[in-house]
Amino acid sequence: MAIEIIVLLIAVLAVIAVYYILKSAKHLIVNTILGLILLAAVNIFFNLGIAYSPLALLVCAIGGIPGAILVILLHQLGVAFL
């Protein structure tokens, strides 16, 4: 009887933990998608010539909108992503 209660408590704690992880992951996914869209839109509309290298996409995917702005600024300053 005690084992079943312990297993039930562990299952409830696991469900609560997964809920909070997925709740925060939703914001990260939205920020990532918006960052990639911002990079593509600015690159297309202003014809900046930023190459979609794996590093540029990774910075945008991890940083989201601030990452996209960072890639654009570094490209404009001639520091990186040429």
Residue pairs with C-beta under 8 A, 6 or more apart in sequence:
28 64
31 64
31 65
32 60
32 61
32 62
32 64
34 64
34 65
35 60
35 61
35 63
35 64
35 65
35 66
35 67
35 68
36 57
36 60
36 61
36 68
38 60
38 65
38 68
38 69
39 50
39 56
39 60
39 68
39 71
39 72
42 48
42 50
42 68
42 72
43 49
43 50
48 72
48 75
48 76
49 75
50 56
50 71
50 72
50 75
50 81
51 81
51 82
53 81
55 81
56 71
56 81
59 67
59 70
59 71
60 67
60 68
60 71
61 67
63 70
71 80
71 81
74 80
74 81
75 81
75 82
